[in-house]
């Protein structure tokens, strides 16, 4: 196993010394930097840990705010500022987000109320790979099965990437842009223009992000280059403050190199069209209504020659390519009802259907994939009915509850199933259909504390239908098809509080404990018969029972004028109770500590991240994203940042991540794979070494 190089005590002392020297100089300049009466917009320190909102179980992130590590280039990176989140590293982009040790469809990803699904059978393109954080106004994380408004089966939680349509009160134009440059040829651009008048508006936004292969802390080059772009346009009609009709469209594409597999991503095309309507402030029982419909098409290509030097292997002796795509159609309508001053409810319906198909070639030179016919392998649909209400017991006490019922349908179109790179078998579930009706519900009590803050305790139950990767991408223990895998049932208790102890000190705690019946575990390396006397290694999906518990704690302390200390801690522990062993793919305990000095014009700060050793693992077990590779060592990473805001419209941010060039890998990471021209693979894909960056934000 590749052992991370640890930061020496001398380095830690140096960090503290540098931080103190840099920050101690701050008061000398503070007197002259804040005296200008023309400067009225305050500078917030660079974000190192996301802060909980005033709503229980919710954390909000400003995706456009300067942050450390380097400002996020995709949705998964943006979420890593929230305690409890991790990324499964594959290369420089498209990592899979993990929350509280749960990944894949256990975590819902919603883009402006629309669900997006990737096409790659090997998770090259998780939903967050198509997210450009700077194109959104807000990111909200809803923890646990404590809401039924945003789709079915999201037992770990839901992430909402949202824009905020605004009605123009007078004719005007707004412009914002950002430029980020950094080590390893990192280069991001973002520009957005909004123009309108009271009757309507138009918005156009464009984003691009690119980077070259990065080096780890030992100077080893990692196959990880990428380039991605996206454009979005919106046309809105706002005849009044309470009426909105908006048409949106998105186009995007990209390419990415991967250090964990034999193929790279040559295409990540996405097309989207959406229409939504909202009417609020209605008189009577129904206070508001909203509806939206959307279309999402993902066209993905992976190959072994466009992003790397082609090298023949036994498994891939010729240039090969695969072209999966997925078409998703969806609709949702809801209404908010006000029964009395104390009782409000939201009722609604949603529907989504998607189909998956692919075309492949084992010899791109002689038989190009674009000449091959499309072959449909799977189709899904789900229709849901939901209701969620709030009952105010007293001005400070309330009960929130909800329930939804989802009707799932899946169809298996595969006539054969791949049992290896060059072999197939007849599909025993060919032409089969399955239908399941799955309920979900929750009930939560909240109390506003006498001082600023709140307390909550809630019980939720979520039933999750197996996703594409669990039904169509694996085998079962007894056959070559996992189409009969049972739905997953999670019952979870959530509790916690947010307390503003004083005007300078705020503390937040969120804990959970759950029981998961029929947890869908992915086992790799299972020996199965092959041929007359041989065996082969298979990856199977099977149902087990599991349980997990843990939580997140954070605190913010403004201990002196202009000084702020942020701290966050996350921990989770989980067990496979069927096999009496640890549940795989669980992150180690982690803590973060940030110190900042900020005036209205500039700030300087530090970030220290401490990750514990993970000795609880289940070798070759995991989820649709990755499997456990063994134990992992502890590590510490230190970073520095600064920001300067010369005018209300312009801001510069700068940072150095991994200041001491520590060589390390996350416990949740894919295993390294041999790539021609690169160093021999490590046990896990190593994280980037020291990286400097500069970001410029401009608004008009």
HUHU-V625406 format. One record per residue. N is the residue number from 1. RES is the residue in three letters. PHI is phi in whole degrees, -180 to 180 (* if undefined). PSI is psi as a letter, one per 20 degrees, with the letter a starting at -180 (none if undefined). D_CENTER is the distance of its C-alpha to the mean C-alpha in Angstrom with 1 decimal. Layout:
n res phi psi d_center
N RES PHI PSI D_CENTER
N RES PHI PSI D_CENTER
This chain:
n res phi psi d_center
1 UNK * p 28.2
2 UNK -74 p 27.3
3 UNK -95 p 27.7
4 UNK -61 q 25.8
5 UNK -81 p 28.3
6 UNK -88 q 28.4
7 UNK -74 p 29.0
8 UNK -71 q 32.7
9 UNK -55 h 34.1
10 UNK -60 h 35.7
11 UNK -67 h 32.4
12 UNK -65 g 31.2
13 UNK -62 g 34.5
14 UNK -62 g 34.1
15 UNK -60 g 30.7
16 UNK -61 g 32.2
17 UNK -63 g 35.3
18 UNK -61 g 33.4
19 UNK -64 g 31.3
20 UNK -64 g 34.4
21 UNK -62 g 36.5
22 UNK -66 g 33.9
23 UNK -79 h 33.3
24 UNK -66 h 36.9
25 UNK -73 i 37.9
26 UNK -60 g 35.9
27 UNK -59 h 38.6
28 UNK -62 h 41.1
29 UNK -99 i 39.3
30 UNK -63 h 38.0
31 UNK -63 h 41.4
32 UNK -88 i 41.6
33 UNK -88 i 38.0
34 UNK -111 j 37.9
35 UNK -88 i 41.4
36 UNK -74 o 40.9
37 UNK -69 i 41.2
38 UNK -78 i 39.6
39 UNK -92 o 36.2
40 UNK -116 i 34.7
41 UNK -102 p 30.9
42 UNK -80 q 29.6
43 UNK -93 p 27.1
44 UNK -89 q 24.2
45 UNK -62 q 23.5
46 UNK -59 p 20.5
47 UNK -76 p 17.5
48 UNK -118 h 16.9
49 UNK -140 p 15.5
50 UNK -71 q 14.0
51 UNK -103 p 16.8
52 UNK -62 q 16.9
53 UNK -81 a 18.4
54 UNK -75 i 21.7
55 UNK -83 p 20.4
56 UNK -59 q 20.1
57 UNK 67 j 16.8
58 UNK -120 p 14.9
59 UNK -128 p 13.3
60 UNK -115 q 13.2
61 UNK -127 p 12.1
62 UNK -89 o 14.2
63 UNK -69 i 12.3
64 UNK -99 i 15.8
65 UNK -75 p 17.1
66 UNK -58 p 18.1
67 UNK -146 q 16.2
68 UNK -127 p 16.7
69 UNK -62 a 15.7
70 UNK -41 p 16.2
71 UNK -46 p 14.4
72 UNK -63 q 11.0
73 UNK -104 i 11.6
74 UNK -147 r 8.3
75 UNK -64 h 5.0
76 UNK -65 g 3.7
77 UNK -64 h 7.1
78 UNK -63 h 7.2
79 UNK -77 i 5.4
80 UNK -70 i 8.0
81 UNK -81 i 10.7
82 UNK -96 p 10.3
83 UNK -58 p 12.6
84 UNK 103 i 11.6
85 UNK -97 q 8.2
86 UNK -138 r 8.8
87 UNK -121 p 8.0
88 UNK -86 o 10.5
89 UNK -74 p 12.4
90 UNK -125 h 14.3
91 UNK -178 c 15.6
92 UNK -88 i 14.9
93 UNK -149 r 11.9
94 UNK 64 k 9.6
95 UNK -69 q 8.5
96 UNK -89 p 6.7
97 UNK -75 q 4.4
98 UNK -131 p 7.3
99 UNK -122 p 8.5
100 UNK 54 k 12.3
101 UNK 79 j 12.8
102 UNK -118 p 11.4
103 UNK -132 a 9.3
104 UNK 69 b 9.7
105 UNK -75 i 11.1
106 UNK -67 i 11.5
107 UNK -115 o 8.2
108 UNK -79 p 8.8
109 UNK -119 o 7.0
110 UNK -119 p 10.0
111 UNK -110 o 11.3
112 UNK 52 l 14.5
113 UNK 81 j 15.2
114 UNK -110 p 14.7
115 UNK -91 p 12.9
116 UNK -124 p 12.1
117 UNK -126 p 12.6
118 UNK -77 r 13.0
119 UNK -106 h 16.5
120 UNK -70 p 16.7
121 UNK -69 i 18.2
122 UNK -112 k 17.0
123 UNK 60 k 13.3
124 UNK -66 h 13.8
125 UNK -128 m 11.8
126 UNK -62 r 8.7
127 UNK -53 h 7.7
128 UNK -69 i 5.3
129 UNK -68 h 8.5
130 UNK -98 j 10.4
131 UNK -102 p 8.8
132 UNK -108 o 11.2
133 UNK -53 h 10.4
134 UNK -66 i 14.1
135 UNK -83 i 15.0
136 UNK -118 q 13.8
137 UNK -88 h 15.7
138 UNK -156 q 13.5
139 UNK -123 p 10.1
140 UNK -121 p 10.9
141 UNK -106 p 9.6
142 UNK -105 o 12.3
143 UNK -84 p 12.9
144 UNK 71 r 14.7
145 UNK -82 m 16.8
146 UNK -118 k 18.3
147 UNK -158 q 18.1
148 UNK -119 j 19.3
149 UNK -86 i 18.8
150 UNK -122 l 15.5
151 UNK 104 r 16.2
152 UNK -106 q 17.3
153 UNK 78 j 16.4
154 UNK -88 m 13.1
155 UNK -70 h 14.7
156 UNK -81 h 12.0
157 UNK 148 a 10.9
158 UNK -134 p 9.5
159 UNK -114 p 7.2
160 UNK -109 o 9.7
161 UNK -93 o 9.7
162 UNK -133 q 13.5
163 UNK -99 q 16.6
164 UNK -117 n 19.8
165 UNK -61 p 22.9
166 UNK -126 p 25.9
167 UNK -85 p 29.6
168 UNK -80 p 31.8
169 UNK -82 i 34.9
170 UNK -155 r 36.9
171 UNK -59 p 36.7
172 UNK -163 r 34.4
173 UNK -131 p 31.9
174 UNK -124 p 28.8
175 UNK -136 p 27.3
176 UNK -141 q 24.4
177 UNK -153 r 23.3
178 UNK -150 q 21.7
179 UNK -133 p 22.5
180 UNK -126 p 20.9
181 UNK -130 q 22.9
182 UNK -167 a 22.7
183 UNK -59 q 23.6
184 UNK 61 k 23.3
185 UNK 61 k 24.0
186 UNK -65 p 20.7
187 UNK -154 o 21.4
188 UNK -119 q 19.3
189 UNK -133 q 20.9
190 UNK -143 p 20.0
191 UNK -146 p 22.7
192 UNK -144 p 22.9
193 UNK -127 p 26.2
194 UNK -126 p 26.9
195 UNK -137 q 30.5
196 UNK -179 a 32.3
197 UNK -145 r 35.0
198 UNK -53 h 35.3
199 UNK -77 h 35.6
200 UNK 178 r 32.4
201 UNK -154 r 30.0
202 UNK -135 q 28.3
203 UNK -131 p 25.1
204 UNK -135 p 24.2
205 UNK -135 q 21.3
206 UNK -137 p 20.7
207 UNK -135 q 18.2
208 UNK -148 q 18.7
209 UNK -142 p 17.2
210 UNK -152 q 19.1
211 UNK -159 q 19.9
212 UNK -93 r 22.4
213 UNK -59 p 22.3
214 UNK -96 r 21.7
215 UNK -108 q 24.0
216 UNK -83 a 23.2
217 UNK -67 i 25.3
218 UNK -101 j 28.3
219 UNK 79 j 28.4
220 UNK -84 p 27.3
221 UNK -75 p 25.8
222 UNK -113 p 22.5
223 UNK -67 n 22.1
224 UNK -155 j 19.0
225 UNK -66 q 20.1
226 UNK -157 r 18.2
227 UNK -150 p 18.8
228 UNK -140 q 16.8
229 UNK -144 q 18.1
230 UNK -156 q 17.7
231 UNK -130 q 20.2
232 UNK -139 q 20.2
233 UNK -133 q 23.2
234 UNK -138 p 24.0
235 UNK -126 o 27.4
236 UNK -118 q 28.1
237 UNK -117 p 31.3
238 UNK -131 m 31.9
239 UNK -67 i 35.6
240 UNK -150 r 35.1
241 UNK -64 h 32.9
242 UNK -109 j 31.8
243 UNK -123 p 31.3
244 UNK -141 p 28.5
245 UNK -127 p 28.4
246 UNK -136 p 25.7
247 UNK -111 p 25.3
248 UNK -128 q 22.4
249 UNK -146 q 21.8
250 UNK -137 p 19.3
251 UNK -131 q 20.1
252 UNK -161 r 18.3
253 UNK -164 r 18.7
254 UNK 174 a 18.3
255 UNK -150 q 19.0
256 UNK -155 q 17.7
257 UNK -97 q 19.5
258 UNK -124 p 18.4
259 UNK -92 i 20.1
260 UNK -111 j 19.5
261 UNK -155 r 21.4
262 UNK -89 i 24.4
263 UNK -131 q 22.9
264 UNK -121 r 20.7
265 UNK -93 o 19.0
266 UNK -97 i 21.8
267 UNK -155 p 20.3
268 UNK -135 l 17.1
269 UNK -77 p 19.0
270 UNK -135 p 17.6
271 UNK -125 p 19.9
272 UNK -140 q 19.3
273 UNK -140 p 21.9
274 UNK -139 q 21.6
275 UNK -137 p 24.3
276 UNK -135 q 24.1
277 UNK -134 p 26.9
278 UNK -144 p 27.1
279 UNK -132 o 30.4
280 UNK -120 r 30.5
281 UNK 57 l 33.4
282 UNK -82 q 35.5
283 UNK -79 q 38.6
284 UNK 91 a 39.3
285 UNK -64 g 37.2
286 UNK -87 o 34.3
287 UNK -89 h 32.9
288 UNK -161 q 30.2
289 UNK -137 q 28.9
290 UNK -151 q 26.0
291 UNK -154 q 25.1
292 UNK -151 q 23.0
293 UNK -131 q 23.1
294 UNK -152 q 20.9
295 UNK -133 p 21.0
296 UNK -129 p 18.3
297 UNK -127 p 19.6
298 UNK -116 p 17.7
299 UNK -124 o 20.2
300 UNK -121 p 19.3
301 UNK -127 p 21.8
302 UNK -125 q 21.8
303 UNK -152 r 25.0
304 UNK -115 k 26.7
305 UNK -141 h 28.7
306 UNK -81 h 27.1
307 UNK -109 i 24.9
308 UNK -149 r 27.2
309 UNK -70 p 30.9
310 UNK -66 p 31.8
311 UNK -131 o 33.3
312 UNK -61 p 34.9
313 UNK -132 r 34.0
314 UNK -63 h 35.4
315 UNK -82 h 32.3
316 UNK -135 n 32.0
317 UNK -75 i 35.5
318 UNK -132 r 34.9
319 UNK -58 p 32.3
320 UNK -127 q 29.9
321 UNK -151 q 27.2
322 UNK -137 p 25.0
323 UNK -130 n 24.0
324 UNK -85 q 21.8
325 UNK -146 r 20.9
326 UNK -140 p 19.6
327 UNK -113 p 20.9
328 UNK -124 p 19.4
329 UNK -121 p 21.5
330 UNK -151 r 20.9
331 UNK -154 q 22.6
332 UNK -152 q 22.5
333 UNK -141 q 25.2
334 UNK -151 r 25.7
335 UNK -140 q 28.4
336 UNK -100 p 28.7
337 UNK -115 p 32.0
338 UNK -114 o 34.0
339 UNK -79 h 36.5
340 UNK -160 a 37.8
341 UNK -63 h 37.1
342 UNK -102 i 35.5
343 UNK -129 p 33.7
344 UNK -132 q 31.0
345 UNK -148 q 28.9
346 UNK -123 p 26.5
347 UNK -119 q 27.4
348 UNK -170 r 25.8
349 UNK -131 q 25.3
350 UNK -141 q 22.5
351 UNK -147 q 22.7
352 UNK -149 p 20.8
353 UNK -136 q 22.1
354 UNK -149 q 21.0
355 UNK -128 q 22.9
356 UNK -123 p 22.1
357 UNK -148 r 24.7
358 UNK -160 r 25.3
359 UNK -141 q 28.1
360 UNK -137 q 28.8
361 UNK -143 q 31.5
362 UNK -99 i 32.7
363 UNK -150 n 34.8
364 UNK -64 h 33.5
365 UNK -67 g 36.8
366 UNK -95 h 39.1
367 UNK -142 m 36.8
368 UNK -57 q 34.0
369 UNK -64 h 31.0
370 UNK -69 i 31.5
371 UNK -90 i 34.9
372 UNK -85 q 33.7
373 UNK -77 q 33.3
374 UNK -72 p 30.1
375 UNK -124 o 29.8
376 UNK -79 p 27.9
377 UNK -115 h 26.7
378 UNK -152 q 24.7
379 UNK -145 p 24.5
380 UNK -129 q 22.7
381 UNK -151 q 23.3
382 UNK -148 p 22.6
383 UNK -121 p 24.4
384 UNK -128 q 23.8
385 UNK -121 p 25.9
386 UNK -138 q 24.6
387 UNK -149 p 26.2
388 UNK -141 p 25.1
389 UNK -136 q 27.6
390 UNK -127 p 28.4
391 UNK -120 o 31.9
392 UNK -85 o 33.2
393 UNK -74 g 35.6
394 UNK -142 r 36.7
395 UNK -58 h 35.6
396 UNK -115 i 33.4
397 UNK -120 q 32.5
398 UNK -151 q 30.6
399 UNK -119 p 29.4
400 UNK -120 p 26.3
401 UNK -147 r 26.0
402 UNK -164 r 24.8
403 UNK -152 q 25.1
404 UNK -144 q 24.1
405 UNK -130 p 25.6
406 UNK -121 p 24.0
407 UNK -106 o 26.1
408 UNK -101 q 24.5
409 UNK -142 p 26.2
410 UNK -138 q 25.6
411 UNK -135 p 28.0
412 UNK -102 o 28.6
413 UNK -97 i 30.3
414 UNK -74 p 30.5
415 UNK -88 h 34.1
416 UNK -132 r 33.3
417 UNK -128 p 30.5
418 UNK -71 p 29.8
419 UNK -117 j 31.0
420 UNK 163 r 30.6
421 UNK -62 h 30.5
422 UNK -125 j 34.1
423 UNK -137 q 34.8
424 UNK -137 r 34.1
425 UNK -141 q 35.4
426 UNK -62 p 36.3
427 UNK -84 o 33.6
428 UNK -70 i 35.0
429 UNK -112 k 32.8
430 UNK -59 p 33.5
431 UNK 77 j 33.9
432 UNK -76 q 32.8
433 UNK -125 q 31.0
434 UNK -141 q 29.5
435 UNK -133 p 28.9
436 UNK -135 q 27.5
437 UNK -110 o 27.6
438 UNK -121 p 25.0
439 UNK -95 q 25.1
440 UNK -143 q 22.7
441 UNK -162 q 23.9
442 UNK -154 r 23.5
443 UNK -145 p 25.9
444 UNK -138 q 25.4
445 UNK -108 p 27.9
446 UNK -127 q 27.3
447 UNK -136 p 29.9
448 UNK -79 p 30.2
449 UNK -75 q 31.8
450 UNK -60 h 35.1
451 UNK -93 r 33.6
452 UNK -58 p 30.3
453 UNK 145 a 27.5
454 UNK -155 q 26.8
455 UNK -127 q 26.7
456 UNK -147 q 25.1
457 UNK -148 p 25.4
458 UNK -145 q 24.0
459 UNK -121 p 24.2
460 UNK -130 q 22.0
461 UNK -133 p 22.3
462 UNK -133 p 19.9
463 UNK -116 p 21.0
464 UNK -115 p 18.6
465 UNK -74 q 20.1
466 UNK -57 q 19.4
467 UNK -88 a 17.1
468 UNK -56 g 18.4
469 UNK -70 h 17.6
470 UNK -84 h 19.4
471 UNK -88 h 22.3
472 UNK -119 i 23.0
473 UNK -99 i 21.6
474 UNK -129 r 23.5
475 UNK -109 r 27.0
476 UNK -101 r 28.4
477 UNK -67 h 30.7
478 UNK -109 i 33.8
479 UNK -134 r 33.0
480 UNK -89 j 31.1
481 UNK -124 p 29.0
482 UNK -104 k 26.4
483 UNK -63 h 26.7
484 UNK -96 j 28.3
485 UNK -58 p 25.4
486 UNK -77 q 25.5
487 UNK -63 q 22.9
488 UNK -99 p 21.0
489 UNK -123 o 22.2
490 UNK -117 p 20.6
491 UNK -118 p 22.7
492 UNK -136 p 21.2
493 UNK -103 p 22.9
494 UNK -119 q 21.0
495 UNK -152 q 23.0
496 UNK 165 a 23.0
497 UNK -157 q 24.3
498 UNK -123 p 24.0
499 UNK -138 p 27.3
500 UNK -90 n 28.6
501 UNK -64 h 31.4
502 UNK -151 a 33.0
503 UNK -68 i 32.5
504 UNK -115 i 31.1
505 UNK -135 p 29.2
506 UNK -129 p 26.2
507 UNK -131 q 24.7
508 UNK -135 p 22.0
509 UNK -136 p 21.6
510 UNK -137 o 19.4
511 UNK -126 q 20.4
512 UNK -149 q 20.0
513 UNK -149 p 21.9
514 UNK -141 r 21.6
515 UNK -127 p 23.5
516 UNK -119 o 22.0
517 UNK -90 p 24.7
518 UNK 59 k 24.4
519 UNK -53 p 21.1
520 UNK -90 o 20.3
521 UNK -99 q 20.8
522 UNK -105 o 20.7
523 UNK -109 p 23.8
524 UNK -112 q 24.7
525 UNK 76 k 28.1
526 UNK -79 p 30.0
527 UNK -80 p 33.6
528 UNK -132 q 34.9
529 UNK -62 q 38.3
530 UNK -145 p 38.7
531 UNK 69 b 42.0
532 UNK -77 g 45.2
533 UNK -133 i 44.7
534 UNK -88 r 41.4
535 UNK -134 r 37.9
536 UNK -140 r 34.4
537 UNK -94 p 31.0
538 UNK -122 q 28.7
539 UNK -110 p 25.1
540 UNK -120 q 25.3
541 UNK -110 p 23.4
542 UNK -144 q 25.2
543 UNK -92 p 25.1
544 UNK -134 r 25.6
545 UNK -107 q 25.6
546 UNK -146 r 23.3
547 UNK -149 q 22.8
548 UNK -149 q 20.5
549 UNK -153 r 20.8
550 UNK 160 b 19.5
551 UNK 165 a 18.0
552 UNK -136 q 17.3
553 UNK -133 q 20.0
554 UNK -146 q 20.2
555 UNK -148 q 23.2
556 UNK -129 p 24.3
557 UNK -132 o 27.9
558 UNK -89 n 29.8
559 UNK -81 i 32.7
560 UNK -157 r 34.8
561 UNK -58 p 35.2
562 UNK 75 i 32.3
563 UNK -102 p 30.8
564 UNK -137 p 27.5
565 UNK -117 p 26.1
566 UNK -112 p 22.5
567 UNK -139 q 21.7
568 UNK -145 q 18.8
569 UNK -136 p 19.0
570 UNK -134 q 16.8
571 UNK -152 q 18.3
572 UNK -150 q 18.1
573 UNK -138 p 20.7
574 UNK -143 q 20.9
575 UNK -131 q 23.8
576 UNK -88 n 24.8
577 UNK -75 h 27.9
578 UNK -69 g 29.2
579 UNK -96 i 29.6
580 UNK 55 l 30.1
581 UNK -153 r 27.7
582 UNK -61 q 24.3
583 UNK -77 p 21.3
584 UNK -71 r 19.5
585 UNK 62 l 16.1
586 UNK -108 p 16.2
587 UNK -74 q 15.3
588 UNK -74 r 18.4
589 UNK -64 q 19.2
590 UNK -144 q 18.1
591 UNK -135 q 19.5
592 UNK -132 q 19.2
593 UNK -136 p 22.2
594 UNK -124 p 22.5
595 UNK -126 p 25.8
596 UNK -141 q 26.6
597 UNK -119 p 29.7
598 UNK -136 p 29.3
599 UNK -110 a 32.0
600 UNK -71 i 31.8
601 UNK -109 h 31.9
602 UNK -149 r 30.2
603 UNK -150 q 28.3
604 UNK -135 q 27.9
605 UNK -162 r 25.7
606 UNK -132 q 24.5
607 UNK -138 p 21.5
608 UNK -120 p 22.2
609 UNK -119 p 19.7
610 UNK -120 p 21.3
611 UNK -120 p 20.0
612 UNK -80 r 22.4
613 UNK -67 q 23.7
614 UNK -112 o 22.4
615 UNK -107 i 25.4
616 UNK -95 o 24.2
617 UNK -153 r 23.1
618 UNK -132 n 24.1
619 UNK -55 p 24.9
620 UNK 66 j 23.7
621 UNK -118 q 21.9
622 UNK 172 c 18.2
623 UNK -131 a 15.8
624 UNK -70 i 15.1
625 UNK -95 g 12.9
626 UNK -162 r 15.4
627 UNK -122 q 18.6
628 UNK -66 p 20.2
629 UNK -109 i 22.3
630 UNK 126 a 24.4
631 UNK -71 r 24.5
632 UNK -136 q 22.9
633 UNK -85 r 24.6
634 UNK -75 r 23.8
635 UNK -157 r 23.1
636 UNK -132 p 23.1
637 UNK -131 p 21.8
638 UNK -119 q 23.4
639 UNK -143 q 22.6
640 UNK -127 q 24.6
641 UNK -149 r 24.0
642 UNK -154 q 26.2
643 UNK -146 q 26.3
644 UNK -142 p 29.2
645 UNK -124 n 29.8
646 UNK -68 h 33.2
647 UNK -138 r 33.1
648 UNK -67 i 31.2
649 UNK -101 i 29.7
650 UNK -128 p 28.9
651 UNK -143 p 26.8
652 UNK -109 p 26.5
653 UNK -131 q 23.9
654 UNK -142 q 24.3
655 UNK -157 r 23.0
656 UNK -127 o 23.6
657 UNK -91 q 20.8
658 UNK 50 m 22.1
659 UNK -53 h 25.5
660 UNK -96 j 27.5
661 UNK 56 l 26.0
662 UNK -68 p 25.1
663 UNK -93 o 24.5
664 UNK -158 r 21.9
665 UNK -136 q 19.2
666 UNK -71 q 16.4
667 UNK -62 g 17.4
668 UNK -86 n 14.3
669 UNK -153 q 15.0
670 UNK -76 q 16.6
671 UNK -77 q 20.3
672 UNK -70 q 22.0
673 UNK -132 q 24.1
674 UNK -68 p 27.3
675 UNK -128 p 27.2
676 UNK -57 p 30.5
677 UNK 89 i 31.2
678 UNK -119 q 28.7
679 UNK -58 r 29.5
680 UNK -56 q 29.6
681 UNK -65 q 26.2
682 UNK -95 r 25.2
683 UNK -57 g 24.1
684 UNK -123 q 20.5
685 UNK -70 o 18.9
686 UNK -70 q 20.0
687 UNK -81 r 18.0
688 UNK -62 q 19.4
689 UNK -81 b 22.6
690 UNK -59 p 23.9
691 UNK -142 p 22.5
692 UNK -104 q 23.9
693 UNK -150 q 22.5
694 UNK -138 p 23.8
695 UNK -126 p 22.3
696 UNK -119 p 24.5
697 UNK -114 p 23.7
698 UNK -136 p 26.4
699 UNK -131 q 27.0
700 UNK -133 none 30.1
